[in-house]
Structures are given as C-alpha cells and as structure tokens.
Amino acid sequence: MLYEPTTLATVARLIGETLRKEHGIDPAQAFAQANIDTNKFRRPGSRVPLSKMTNLWDICVYMTHDQQFGMKVGGQVEPSDFYVLGHAWLASATLLGGLDRLCRYAHVLSTAIANVEVRHEGGMVVFVESPHEPGVVVHRTADEAGIASFFKLCEVIKREPVRPLKVELMFPPETARDYLDEFLQCPVTYGNAVEKFYFSKEEFEEPLPGYIPDVLDSASRIAERYLETLDKSKVATEVRQLLIQMLPSGKADQDTVANRLYRSTSTLQRQLTAEGTNYRDILESTRRKLAEHYLRDGDYTQAEIAFMIGFSDQSNFARAFKRWTGMSPGQFQKAA
C-alpha cells in the first residue's frame, strides 16, 4: 500500500457527538487520546488517517461498553455530513441513481472502502462491496456504522424507511449479532466472500422528490475534482485492482474498465495521463507482476497462467513474457 487510507473528518465529529448524546461523555478526551485535531471539523473536506479513526473507535467502545455504538453513530448521519457526496445523494433522481453515485464517489467518504458496485440479479438491485485491500483493517464498529448510515441516507431521500430483501455479510458467522439482524429486518447470512444487499428494483427506480439536475451536475463535478486530490496515483491503483479481477475473463479492454469505474473512456485517459501513466502501461505491468507471481508459486501450468492474465493462448503469453523479462516463462521459473 503506497499511502494510508483516510476518512472524512466529519465522521470523527459524528462519533464525538454520539458519545455525548447517547452516553453523556465529553468526547474531548477521546479525541485527545486518538490524537485527532478537532479544528479539522470546521474545514469542509478535511480528512483523518484510518489508523487514528480505528483508534478512536476502539477508545469509544471501551469508554461506553456499548456493542451497538457504531449503529448509533450511523443513525445520527445526515447527508451534509458526507461533504459533496451527500449533496449528490440528495439531488439524485432515484435511489438507484444515488447508489451509482455512492459507488462512484465512495472514496470521498473513506479511501479505505474497497471496490463497490451495483449489479442487477434476478430482477433485484444488488449493492456489492468487496473485501478491503490486504493490509487495510477497518474496525467492525465502523463497518456497522457504515451499514446504519447507508439506510439512514436512503430514508432521508426516500422519505420513508428502506430495507433490503436479503443481505449477505462478510462478518464471520461466530460474530453474528442479533441487533444487526433486527435492524436489517430480512434474512441475513454471515461469512460470505463479498457483502451484498439485495433491494426491490421497483423501489429503487421510483422517482424521488428531491431530484435537482443542476445541483447533481455541480456536485458530481466537485466530487470528481476532490477525488483527484486524495491520491496522485488513485486512478491507476483502481485500474490495476480491477484488471486483476477482470483479466481471467479476457474482457479487460479500456472501454470496459472505464465503464466499471463509472467514467467515460476519455475521462479515464485524462486522469491516467495526469498521473503520468496510461492504460496500456498499467495492463502490461499488471500482467507481468501476476505472471511472475504465479510462476514463482509453481501452483499453475503455463497454460493456466496465460488464461489467468488474459492471454488467448500459451504462445502469446510466452512471447510477451520474453519481451518483459528477456527470459522464457520456463527459464524464469527455474531461476526463481
């Protein structure tokens, strides 16, 4: 990981407000222990490192002995707490449109959030979140706060409670909690590889009363510019992570990648250029690193590796690998 993930400072402020409202505890001590500068709360878009946020969650749970503390924090959320993401959410035409923007601008809230996407399965809208990157540890209480805040935001723009049809969570089965099941009010399974929330397609496509196209366009432009300031190699990192998932399918062209990242191809090209790279270079370097990794492991044949990194046959893979390293795959494997 080239940089430490960060979270909007307003999340820390919400934690402090919940500490005071729900438990009558002055949050000043918690902020001091976590070394969080409360002056950031007055600066729109300011951020706090993930390590400090994790420490803050730990401190507050210890202070309160409240297992449901994260759920209570999530219940305090208002759209304005999520900076420009909140304004884009409020101005969305439908819940489905809001969900698309949440996926596109999730890193406004926290760069620790893994890949999130919207799928359509069996006539349902499915909100999917992949596991966090290796090395990124998000506090369980923070995850629960995220779940509660998501449904609070849905309720705000829908103007009535919104609940899923079913939910698949990544939390281990032995850590299942009754209050989370009661909150979701639907069948819930634990220990899944990815997190999925299934919703009624009809409910998520109903027009919303707060739709304001001009505000939505403005908020989206501001969100795009803000994201570009968070990490100078953020877009290239997103492309690389997505390619790792997509290469075995053989459908990893630039247009498809741009679409999966909620960008036009031209926007993706422009952002990669600004980061000093391009799609072809990222594709080549990702394939090379994966190939070297698989060859060192020795668990796969060369034909299997060729398929896994998106080559149509083993001979094309062998030629590319020779160009990358000056060695054939077999020579590299022996040397490793």
C-alpha positions in Angstrom: 0.0 0.0 0.0 1.5 3.3 -1.1 -0.4 5.6 1.2 -2.5 5.3 4.3 -6.3 5.5 3.7 -8.2 8.4 5.1 -11.7 9.2 6.2 -13.7 12.4 6.2 -13.1 14.3 9.5 -16.9 14.7 9.9 -17.1 11.0 10.7 -14.9 11.6 13.7 -17.1 14.6 14.7 -20.2 12.3 14.5 -18.5 9.8 16.7 -17.9 12.5 19.3 -21.5 13.8 19.1 -22.8 10.3 19.6 -20.5 9.8 22.6 -22.0 12.9 24.1 -25.7 12.4 23.2 -26.0 8.7 23.8 -23.7 8.3 26.8 -23.2 11.8 28.3 -19.4 11.6 27.8 -17.3 14.6 26.8 -15.6 13.5 23.6 -12.6 15.8 24.2 -10.7 13.0 26.0 -11.3 10.5 23.2 -10.1 12.9 20.5 -7.0 13.7 22.6 -6.2 10.0 23.1 -6.6 9.3 19.4 -4.6 12.4 18.5 -7.3 13.9 16.3 -7.2 17.6 15.6 -10.8 18.9 16.2 -10.0 22.0 14.2 -10.5 19.8 11.1 -14.2 19.6 11.9 -14.6 23.2 10.7 -12.8 22.7 7.4 -15.0 21.1 4.7 -13.5 18.1 3.1 -10.7 17.7 5.7 -9.6 14.1 6.5 -8.3 11.9 9.2 -5.9 8.9 8.7 -7.5 5.5 9.1 -5.2 4.5 11.9 -6.4 7.4 14.0 -10.1 6.6 13.2 -9.5 2.9 14.2 -8.0 4.1 17.5 -11.0 6.4 18.1 -13.5 3.6 17.5 -11.6 1.4 20.0 -11.5 4.2 22.6 -15.2 5.0 22.3 -16.3 1.3 22.5 -14.1 0.9 25.6 -15.5 4.1 27.2 -19.1 3.2 26.6 -19.0 -0.6 26.8 -21.7 -0.3 24.1 -21.6 -3.1 21.4 -24.1 -1.1 19.3 -22.1 2.1 19.4 -21.4 2.0 15.6 -25.1 1.6 14.8 -25.9 4.6 16.9 -23.3 6.7 15.1 -24.8 5.6 11.8 -28.2 6.7 13.0 -27.0 10.2 13.6 -25.9 10.8 10.0 -27.3 13.5 7.7 -26.3 13.9 4.0 -24.4 17.1 4.7 -22.0 15.1 6.9 -20.7 13.4 3.8 -19.5 16.6 2.1 -20.1 16.8 -1.6 -21.1 13.1 -1.7 -24.1 14.0 0.5 -25.2 16.8 -1.9 -25.0 14.5 -4.9 -27.0 11.9 -3.0 -29.8 14.4 -2.1 -30.2 15.6 -5.6 -30.4 12.1 -7.2 -33.4 11.2 -9.4 -33.8 7.7 -7.9 -32.3 5.5 -5.2 -30.6 3.6 -8.0 -29.0 6.8 -9.2 -27.9 7.6 -5.7 -26.5 4.2 -5.3 -24.5 4.7 -8.6 -23.1 7.9 -7.2 -22.2 6.3 -3.9 -20.2 3.7 -5.8 -18.5 6.3 -7.9 -17.7 8.7 -5.1 -17.3 6.3 -2.1 -13.7 7.4 -1.6 -15.0 10.8 -0.7 -16.2 9.2 2.5 -13.2 6.9 3.0 -10.4 5.7 0.8 -10.4 2.5 2.9 -13.6 1.4 1.2 -13.0 -1.4 -1.2 -14.5 -1.8 -4.7 -18.2 -1.2 -4.6 -20.6 -1.7 -7.4 -24.3 -2.1 -8.4 -25.4 -5.3 -10.0 -28.8 -6.5 -11.3 -29.6 -10.0 -10.4 -33.0 -11.8 -10.7 -35.0 -8.6 -11.0 -33.3 -7.1 -7.9 -30.8 -4.3 -7.5 -27.7 -5.5 -5.6 -25.2 -3.3 -3.8 -21.9 -5.2 -3.6 -18.8 -4.4 -1.6 -15.6 -6.4 -2.0 -13.2 -7.2 0.9 -10.8 -4.4 1.9 -7.3 -4.4 0.4 -4.6 -6.5 2.1 -3.2 -4.5 4.9 -6.3 -2.4 5.4 -8.1 -3.2 8.6 -11.4 -1.4 9.3 -12.9 -1.6 12.7 -16.0 -3.8 13.0 -17.8 -1.0 14.7 -17.0 1.3 11.8 -18.4 -1.2 9.3 -21.7 -1.4 11.3 -21.8 2.4 11.4 -21.5 2.3 7.6 -24.4 0.0 7.3 -26.6 2.0 9.6 -25.7 5.3 7.9 -26.4 3.9 4.4 -30.0 3.1 5.4 -30.4 6.4 7.2 -29.4 8.2 3.9 -31.8 6.1 1.9 -34.6 7.0 4.3 -33.7 10.7 4.1 -34.1 10.9 0.3 -36.9 8.3 0.1 -38.8 10.0 3.0 -39.7 6.6 4.3 -37.9 3.6 5.7 -35.9 1.5 3.2 -34.9 -2.1 4.0 -33.3 -4.8 1.9 -34.9 -8.1 0.7 -31.9 -10.1 1.9 -28.3 -9.5 3.0 -25.0 -11.4 2.7 -22.4 -10.1 5.1 -18.6 -10.9 5.3 -18.6 -10.9 9.1 -17.6 -14.4 10.4 -20.7 -16.5 11.5 -19.5 -16.7 15.1 -19.6 -12.9 15.3 -23.3 -12.6 14.2 -25.2 -10.1 16.3 -29.0 -10.1 16.9 -29.3 -6.4 16.8 -27.9 -6.2 13.3 -30.4 -8.8 12.1 -33.2 -6.9 13.8 -32.1 -3.7 12.2 -32.0 -5.1 8.7 -35.4 -6.9 9.0 -34.6 -9.5 6.4 -32.8 -12.8 6.0 -29.1 -12.3 6.8 -26.2 -14.7 6.2 -22.7 -14.4 7.5 -19.2 -15.5 6.4 -19.6 -14.5 2.7 -16.7 -13.7 0.3 -18.3 -10.3 -0.5 -21.0 -8.2 1.0 -24.3 -7.9 -0.8 -27.5 -6.0 -0.1 -30.5 -7.0 -2.3 -33.2 -4.5 -3.0 -36.5 -4.2 -4.8 -35.8 -2.9 -8.3 -39.2 -1.1 -8.4 -38.5 0.7 -5.1 -35.0 1.8 -6.3 -36.3 3.1 -9.6 -39.1 5.2 -8.3 -38.7 9.0 -8.9 -37.5 10.9 -5.8 -38.9 14.3 -4.8 -35.5 15.9 -4.3 -34.2 15.5 -7.8 -32.4 18.7 -9.0 -30.4 18.1 -12.2 -28.3 21.3 -11.9 -27.3 20.6 -8.3 -26.5 17.0 -9.2 -24.2 18.0 -12.1 -22.4 20.6 -10.0 -21.9 18.2 -7.0 -20.7 15.5 -9.3 -18.1 17.8 -10.9 -16.9 18.9 -7.5 -16.7 15.3 -6.3 -14.6 14.3 -9.3 -12.1 17.1 -8.6 -12.0 16.3 -4.9 -11.2 12.7 -5.5 -8.3 13.6 -7.8 -6.7 15.4 -4.8 -6.8 12.5 -2.5 -4.1 10.3 -4.1 -2.0 11.1 -7.0 -2.0 7.5 -8.2 -5.5 6.7 -7.1 -7.0 6.1 -10.6 -4.1 3.9 -11.7 -4.4 1.9 -8.5 -8.2 1.4 -9.2 -7.5 0.3 -12.7 -4.8 -2.2 -11.6 -7.1 -3.7 -8.9 -10.0 -4.0 -11.4 -7.7 -5.6 -14.0 -6.7 -8.3 -11.5 -10.4 -9.2 -11.2 -11.1 -9.0 -15.0 -8.1 -10.5 -16.7 -9.2 -14.1 -16.5 -12.4 -13.3 -18.4 -10.4 -11.9 -21.3 -12.6 -8.8 -21.3 -10.3 -6.2 -19.9 -10.4 -3.6 -22.7 -10.1 0.1 -21.7 -13.8 0.9 -22.5 -15.0 -1.9 -20.2 -12.6 -0.9 -17.4 -13.7 2.8 -17.7 -17.4 1.7 -17.5 -16.8 -0.4 -14.4 -15.0 2.6 -12.8 -18.0 4.9 -13.6 -16.0 7.0 -16.0 -16.0 7.7 -19.7 -13.0 6.4 -21.6 -11.8 9.9 -22.3 -12.0 10.8 -18.6 -10.1 7.7 -17.7 -7.4 8.5 -20.3 -7.1 12.1 -19.0 -6.9 11.1 -15.3 -4.2 8.4 -16.1 -2.2 10.9 -18.1 -2.3 13.3 -15.2 -0.8 10.6 -13.1 2.0 10.1 -15.6 0.8 6.7 -17.0 -1.7 5.2 -19.4 -3.9 2.2 -19.7 -1.6 0.1 -21.8 1.3 0.5 -19.4 -0.8 -0.5 -16.4 -2.2 -3.5 -18.3 1.4 -4.6 -19.2 2.8 -4.1 -15.7 -0.2 -5.8 -14.1 0.1 -8.9 -16.4 3.9 -9.1 -15.8 3.6 -8.9 -12.0 0.9 -11.5 -11.9 2.8 -13.8 -14.3 6.0 -13.6 -12.2 4.0 -14.2 -9.0 2.2 -17.3 -10.4 5.5 -18.7 -11.9 7.3 -18.3 -8.6 4.5 -20.1 -6.7 4.6 -23.0 -9.1 1.0 -23.9 -8.5 -0.2 -23.4 -12.1 0.8 -24.6 -15.5 2.0 -22.0 -18.1 -1.3 -22.5 -20.0 -3.3 -21.8 -16.8 -1.2 -18.7 -16.1 -1.7 -17.5 -19.7 -5.5 -17.7 -19.2 -5.4 -16.1 -15.8 -3.7 -13.0 -17.0 -5.9 -12.6 -20.1 -4.0 -14.2 -23.0 -5.8 -16.3 -25.6 -3.1 -19.0 -25.7 0.2 -20.0 -24.2 2.3 -19.0 -27.1 1.2 -15.3 -27.0 1.9 -15.3 -23.2 5.4 -16.8 -23.8 6.3 -14.1 -26.4 5.0 -11.3 -24.1 6.9 -12.7 -21.1 10.1 -12.9 -23.1 9.6 -9.3 -24.1 9.1 -8.2 -20.5 11.9 -10.1 -18.9 14.3 -11.4 -21.6 13.5 -14.9 -20.4 11.0 -17.6 -21.3 8.5 -18.5 -18.6 10.3 -21.8 -18.1 13.7 -20.1 -17.7 12.2 -17.6 -15.2 10.6 -20.3 -13.2 13.9 -22.3 -12.9 15.8 -19.1 -11.9 13.2 -18.3 -9.2 
